[in-house]
Amino acid sequence: MLPSQPLLHAAVFALAALQALASDTFIAAIYEHAVILPDATDEPVSPDDALALMNKNMDVLEGAIKEAAQQGAHIIVTPEDGIYGWRFTREAIYPYLEDIPDPAVNWVPCTDPTRFAPAPVQERLSCMARNNSIYVVANVGDKKPCNASDPSCPSDGRYQYNTDVVFDPEGKLVARYHKHNLFMSEALFFNYPKEPEAVTFETPFGKFGIFTCFDILFREPAVVLVSELQVDTVLFPTAWMNVLPFLTAVEFHSAWAMGMRVNFLAANTHHTNLSMTGSGIYAPDGARTYYYNMKTEDGRLLVAKLDSHPRLSPASPPAVSWSSYASSVKRFSPNDHDFEGLVFHDKFTFTELTKPEGNITVCQKDLCCHLNYKMVGKREDEVYVLGAFDGLHVVEGQYYLQICTLLKCQSTDRNTCGQPVETAQTKFEMFSLSGTFGTNYVFPEVLYSGVELAPGEFEVLNDGRLMSKTRPTKPVITVTLFGRWYEKD
């Protein structure tokens, strides 16, 4: 007699769990999704029309999930806004929301869809996970009714949250996270949770945490999950709009994984008109795989192997004392070439690299940045600067930065230094960058021409020096130490 389908599924899941327990590695997947967007409207559509749009996106996601499972992936992360997009008012987004319960209710929507209010999106995501024996991470909208007894209840009588959900390989809801740091206009249609959430869950291949997009730039929940709750892997649905030279998705997410010494699974939406692209699977020693494409409107599935407990891996970089080396360096004679320039609205102090090699220093407030470098050849048609910024960024949010950067200018006009640039021709025989940081949260970035990462081609010494390893390097756009001083926000 053949076993029944539920018994067969349980046996397959148990075997997969045992195999994962026996391994120090797991296979991760992310999918960068070119989202099918609703028509822009201030008026709510019908629930049926909302579900029809979401099903179109979930059809695409389901294909990626099946392919990832066939490649042996244990978990897949899909993007923020990946199911319904972002063209909304508070009223217009309401038909796309579902009531998402606390995972403590021990619920498998795929097998018990009527236990709570109608939840066709959660049911379908649950079935995707269950039918493919894979963890599925998705971004959806949560709605919660409230009343006048709650003084913070919105006037329409409900809370609306930008929400991540995780379903395990049996289809059970195991995590729900409400985004805490809303990005600009998001606050017009989503609510802030009353308290920041630090959401973790255990898997056979390590302790996982989850947050969304703009959250990465703040202490809560990002630093809390990694530094205090000691997660091994962070799941990161995002709709990231690239901002060169420091906040391009692939470079910043790779740098964050290295600086925080965790695995980082970043799934971005793909929409080139809004500069949305850049997804990757990152480990503390660099990117395992990544995707950046501003030329076509293509989605992409990425799959890679990761260590289950990266801090225990021999490949994991050591802890770094970020100001150790720079604080021991005597400041060189004052520069004759210091000038000011803007990078993403922040006023940097720059000094130009006027010679093909040298040791130079530039300071702003308490931050001094030191660079030892040698170019392959000093080009007359390209200008590079060493820059320092020590201050509060106040554009799309408030957060305190300390940044040291070796940066290619957009043209030979020094007024363009700090403006976006994607290509370069200058190679370096070597570079060593360090700074007198007041924070231990520093993220090292090297970005080559063509928005190309440099995994394995640079190293960070435990005294805080970011140094090239390959000789010569590929053409450099920027070498950056991006510091976040959370206590000064």
C-alpha positions in Angstrom: 0.0 0.0 0.0 1.3 3.5 -0.9 1.5 6.0 2.0 -1.1 8.7 2.1 -0.1 12.2 0.8 0.0 13.8 4.3 2.2 11.0 5.6 4.4 11.1 2.6 4.8 14.9 2.9 5.7 14.5 6.6 8.3 11.9 5.8 9.9 14.0 3.1 10.0 17.0 5.4 11.5 15.0 8.3 14.2 13.6 6.0 15.0 17.1 4.7 15.2 18.4 8.3 17.6 15.6 9.3 19.8 16.3 6.3 19.9 19.9 7.2 20.7 19.1 10.8 23.6 17.0 9.6 25.1 19.8 7.6 27.0 22.9 8.5 25.7 24.6 5.3 22.4 25.3 3.6 21.3 26.6 0.2 19.7 30.0 0.0 17.7 31.6 -2.8 16.5 35.1 -3.5 14.3 36.4 -6.3 14.5 39.9 -7.8 11.0 40.5 -9.1 9.9 42.9 -11.8 6.6 43.6 -10.1 3.3 43.9 -12.0 1.9 47.2 -10.7 -1.7 48.2 -10.3 -3.1 51.2 -12.1 -2.4 54.4 -10.2 -5.7 55.4 -8.5 -6.9 57.2 -5.3 -10.0 55.0 -5.2 -10.0 51.4 -3.8 -10.5 48.6 -6.3 -12.7 45.7 -5.5 -11.3 42.8 -3.4 -11.6 40.6 -6.5 -9.6 43.0 -8.6 -7.0 43.4 -5.9 -6.6 39.6 -5.6 -6.4 39.2 -9.4 -3.4 41.6 -9.5 -1.7 39.8 -6.5 -2.2 36.4 -8.2 -0.4 37.7 -11.3 2.6 38.5 -9.2 2.3 35.3 -7.1 2.2 33.3 -10.4 5.7 34.7 -11.1 6.9 34.1 -7.6 5.6 30.6 -7.5 7.6 29.8 -10.6 10.8 31.1 -8.9 10.0 29.1 -5.8 9.6 25.9 -7.7 12.9 26.5 -9.5 14.7 27.3 -6.3 13.4 24.1 -4.7 14.5 22.1 -7.7 18.0 23.5 -7.2 18.0 22.3 -3.6 17.3 25.6 -1.9 16.1 25.4 1.8 14.8 29.0 1.8 13.8 31.7 -0.6 13.3 35.4 0.0 11.1 37.6 -2.3 11.0 41.4 -2.4 9.3 44.1 -0.5 6.2 45.2 -2.4 6.6 42.1 -4.6 2.9 41.1 -4.5 1.0 44.4 -4.9 3.5 47.1 -5.8 3.5 50.7 -4.4 1.1 53.0 -6.2 -1.3 53.6 -3.4 -3.1 56.0 -1.0 -4.1 54.7 2.5 -7.6 53.9 1.2 -6.4 52.4 -2.1 -4.1 49.9 -0.5 -6.8 48.5 1.9 -8.3 45.9 -0.5 -4.8 44.3 -0.8 -4.4 43.8 3.0 -5.1 40.7 5.1 -5.3 40.1 8.8 -2.1 38.3 9.6 -2.2 36.5 13.0 0.6 36.1 15.5 2.6 33.0 14.5 2.0 31.7 18.0 -1.4 30.5 16.8 0.3 27.5 15.1 -1.4 27.9 11.7 -1.0 26.3 8.3 -3.2 28.3 6.0 -2.7 25.8 3.2 -4.5 23.1 5.1 -6.8 25.2 7.2 -7.6 28.4 5.2 -10.9 29.2 7.0 -9.6 29.2 10.5 -9.3 33.0 10.5 -10.7 35.7 8.2 -10.4 35.1 4.5 -6.7 35.1 3.6 -6.2 33.9 0.1 -2.7 35.4 -0.2 -1.5 33.7 3.0 -3.1 30.5 1.9 -1.3 30.5 -1.5 2.1 31.4 0.0 1.6 28.7 2.6 0.9 26.2 -0.2 3.9 27.3 -2.2 6.1 26.6 0.8 4.4 23.2 1.6 4.2 21.9 -1.9 7.9 22.7 -2.5 9.2 21.8 1.0 11.0 25.2 1.3 10.9 28.2 3.6 9.1 31.1 1.8 9.6 34.7 2.8 7.3 37.3 1.4 6.2 40.9 1.9 2.5 41.5 2.3 0.1 44.0 4.0 -1.4 43.4 7.5 -4.6 45.1 8.8 -5.7 45.3 12.4 -9.0 46.8 13.6 -8.9 49.3 16.5 -11.4 51.5 18.2 -11.8 54.8 20.1 -10.5 53.2 23.3 -7.1 53.1 21.7 -5.9 56.8 21.7 -3.6 56.1 18.8 -6.2 54.4 16.6 -6.3 56.0 13.1 -9.6 57.8 12.2 -10.5 55.0 9.8 -10.5 52.5 12.7 -7.7 50.3 11.6 -3.9 49.9 11.6 -2.1 49.0 8.3 1.4 47.6 8.4 4.1 46.8 5.9 4.6 43.2 6.9 7.0 40.3 6.2 5.8 36.7 6.7 7.7 33.5 6.7 6.2 30.0 6.1 8.2 26.9 6.9 8.4 23.8 4.6 5.2 22.5 6.1 3.4 25.7 5.2 3.1 26.9 8.8 3.4 30.6 9.6 6.5 30.9 11.7 7.3 34.7 11.6 5.5 38.0 11.1 7.4 41.3 11.1 5.9 44.8 11.0 8.3 47.3 9.4 9.4 49.8 11.9 11.3 52.4 9.9 8.9 53.6 7.1 10.5 55.3 4.1 9.1 58.8 3.4 5.6 58.5 1.7 5.1 55.0 3.2 3.8 56.7 6.3 0.9 58.0 4.3 -0.6 54.6 4.0 1.1 52.4 6.5 1.3 52.8 10.3 4.4 52.5 12.5 4.1 49.6 15.0 3.8 50.8 18.5 7.0 49.2 19.5 9.9 48.1 17.3 9.9 44.3 16.8 12.9 42.0 16.9 11.6 38.9 15.1 13.7 35.7 15.1 13.0 32.0 14.4 15.0 28.9 14.6 15.7 26.6 11.6 17.7 23.4 11.2 20.4 25.6 9.7 20.7 28.4 12.2 18.9 31.3 13.9 17.2 33.7 11.4 16.1 37.3 11.8 14.1 39.5 9.5 13.5 43.2 8.7 12.6 45.3 5.7 14.5 47.8 3.5 15.0 51.1 5.3 15.3 49.3 8.7 18.9 48.4 7.8 20.1 51.9 8.5 18.8 52.0 12.1 19.7 50.3 15.4 16.3 48.9 15.9 15.7 46.3 14.6 18.9 45.7 12.6 21.6 45.9 15.2 19.5 44.4 17.9 18.9 41.2 15.9 22.6 40.8 15.1 24.5 42.1 18.1 22.1 41.3 20.9 20.0 38.3 19.6 23.0 36.8 17.7 21.1 35.7 14.6 23.2 33.8 12.0 21.3 34.9 8.9 19.2 38.0 8.1 16.3 37.9 5.7 15.8 41.2 3.8 12.9 41.9 1.5 13.6 45.4 0.0 12.5 47.9 -2.6 15.8 49.7 -2.7 16.4 52.8 -4.9 20.1 52.9 -5.7 22.0 56.0 -4.7 25.6 56.0 -5.9 28.3 56.2 -4.7 27.7 54.6 -1.3 24.0 53.4 -1.1 23.8 51.2 -4.2 22.1 48.1 -3.1 24.7 45.4 -3.9 27.6 47.4 -2.4 25.9 48.5 0.8 24.2 45.2 1.5 27.4 43.3 0.9 29.3 45.7 3.1 26.6 45.4 5.9 27.0 41.6 5.9 30.7 42.0 6.2 30.6 44.6 8.9 28.0 42.8 10.9 29.5 39.3 10.3 26.3 37.6 9.3 24.7 36.0 6.2 22.4 38.5 4.5 19.7 37.5 1.9 18.6 40.6 0.1 15.8 40.4 -2.4 15.0 43.6 -4.3 12.2 44.7 -6.6 13.2 45.4 -10.2 12.1 48.7 -11.7 14.8 50.6 -13.6 12.8 53.9 -13.9 13.0 54.1 -10.1 16.6 52.8 -10.0 15.4 49.6 -8.3 17.7 46.7 -8.8 20.4 44.9 -6.9 19.9 41.7 -5.0 22.3 39.2 -3.5 23.3 36.4 -1.2 26.0 37.7 1.0 28.3 36.2 3.6 30.7 37.9 6.0 33.6 37.3 3.7 31.8 38.7 0.6 29.1 38.2 -1.9 28.3 34.6 -2.8 26.2 35.8 -5.8 24.5 39.1 -6.8 22.5 40.7 -9.6 22.5 44.4 -10.7 20.8 45.3 -14.0 19.8 48.8 -15.0 19.4 47.9 -18.7 16.4 45.6 -18.9 13.3 44.8 -16.9 14.2 41.2 -16.1 13.7 39.4 -12.8 16.4 37.0 -11.6 16.6 34.0 -9.3 19.9 33.6 -7.4 20.9 30.5 -5.5 24.0 29.9 -3.4 25.4 27.9 -0.5 26.1 29.5 2.9 27.6 28.4 6.2 24.8 27.8 8.8 26.7 29.5 11.6 29.0 32.0 9.8 30.7 33.3 13.0 32.1 29.8 13.5 33.3 29.5 10.0 37.1 29.6 9.4 36.3 32.0 6.5 34.6 34.5 8.8 36.6 37.7 9.2 37.9 38.6 12.7 36.3 41.3 14.8 37.8 44.7 13.9 38.9 47.6 16.0 37.9 50.2 13.5 39.9 53.2 14.8 43.0 51.4 16.0 45.4 52.0 13.1 44.1 55.4 12.1 44.4 56.8 15.7 48.1 55.9 15.7 48.9 57.8 12.5 50.3 61.3 12.8 48.4 63.7 10.7 50.4 64.7 7.6 51.0 68.4 6.8 47.9 70.4 5.9 46.5 69.8 2.4 46.6 72.5 -0.2 43.8 70.8 -2.1 41.0 70.5 0.5 37.6 71.6 -0.7 33.9 70.9 0.1 31.5 68.8 -2.0 28.1 67.2 -1.6 27.4 63.4 -1.6 23.6 62.7 -1.3 23.1 66.1 0.4 25.9 65.6 2.9 28.7 68.1 2.9 32.1 66.3 2.7 35.6 67.6 3.1 37.6 66.4 0.1 41.3 66.5 -0.9 42.4 65.6 -4.4 44.8 62.8 -5.2 47.2 65.0 -7.2 50.1 62.5 -7.4 50.2 58.9 -8.7 51.1 57.7 -5.2 51.2 58.9 -1.7 49.9 59.1 1.9 47.2 61.7 2.5 44.8 62.6 5.3 41.6 64.6 5.3 39.6 65.4 8.5 36.2 66.7 9.4 35.2 67.2 13.0 36.5 64.2 15.0 37.0 62.0 11.9 40.3 61.8 10.1 40.6 59.5 7.1 44.0 58.2 6.0 44.8 56.8 2.6 48.0 55.1 1.4 47.8 54.5 -2.4 49.6 53.9 -5.6 47.9 54.2 -9.0 48.9 52.1 -12.0 49.1 55.4 -13.9 47.8 58.9 -13.1 45.3 59.8 -15.8 44.6 63.4 -16.8 41.0 62.6 -17.6 40.0 61.2 -14.2 40.0 62.9 -10.8 40.0 61.0 -7.5 39.5 62.4 -4.0 39.8 61.3 -0.4 36.7 62.4 1.5 35.5 62.6 5.1 32.0 63.2 6.5 31.2 63.3 10.2 27.6 64.4 10.8 23.9 63.9 10.9 22.2 63.0 7.6 18.7 64.5 7.6 17.2 64.0 4.1 14.9 60.9 4.0 15.6 60.2 7.7 17.9 61.2 10.5 20.9 59.1 11.1 24.5 59.9 12.1 27.3 59.0 9.7 31.1 58.8 9.7 32.4 58.1 6.2 35.9 57.8 4.8 36.0 57.4 1.0 38.4 57.1 -1.9 36.1 58.3 -4.7 36.2 58.9 -8.4 34.7 62.2 -9.4 32.1 62.3 -12.2 34.4 64.5 -14.4 37.6 66.5 -14.1 35.5 69.4 -12.7 36.0 69.1 -9.0 32.4 70.4 -8.5 31.2 67.0 -9.7 33.0 65.1 -6.9 30.3 63.2 -5.0 27.9 63.0 -7.9 26.8 59.5 -9.2 29.3 57.8 -11.4 29.2 54.2 -12.7 32.4 53.9 -14.9 36.1 54.4 -14.4 39.4 53.5 -16.0 42.0 54.0 -13.3 43.5 51.0 -11.6 45.4 50.9 -8.4 48.6 49.0 -7.5 47.4 49.2 -3.9 45.2 51.2 -1.5 44.9 51.2 2.3 42.1 53.2 3.8 41.4 53.8 7.5 39.7 56.3 9.8 39.4 57.5 13.4 35.9 56.2 13.9 33.9 56.8 17.0 31.7 53.8 16.3 32.3 50.0 15.9 29.6 49.8 13.3 31.6 50.3 10.1 30.8 48.7 6.7 33.6 48.3 4.2 32.8 48.7 0.5 34.8 48.4 -2.8 33.0 49.2 -6.0 34.6 48.7 -9.4 33.6 50.2 -12.7 30.3 49.0 -14.0 28.9 48.7 -10.5 30.9 45.5 -9.9 31.7 44.2 -6.4 35.1 42.9 -5.4 34.6 39.8 -3.3 37.9 38.3 -2.2 39.9 41.2 -3.7 40.2 43.3 -0.6 40.6 42.6 3.1 39.9 44.4 6.4 42.7 44.0 9.0 41.8 43.8 12.6 43.3 47.3 13.2 40.7 48.8 10.9 42.6 49.1 7.6 40.7 48.3 4.3 43.4 47.0 2.0 43.5 45.8 -1.6 44.7 42.3 -2.2 44.9 42.0 -6.0 47.6 43.8 -7.9 46.5 45.8 -9.9 42.9 46.3 -9.0 40.1 46.6 -11.6 39.1 50.3 -12.3 37.8 51.8 -9.1 34.7 53.8 -8.5 34.9 54.0 -4.7 36.6 52.4 -1.7 34.6 53.3 1.4 34.3 52.8 5.1 30.7 53.7 5.9 30.2 54.2 9.6 26.9 54.4 11.5 27.1 56.1 15.0 23.7 55.1 16.3 24.1 56.7 19.7 24.3 60.2 18.0 21.1 59.9 16.1 
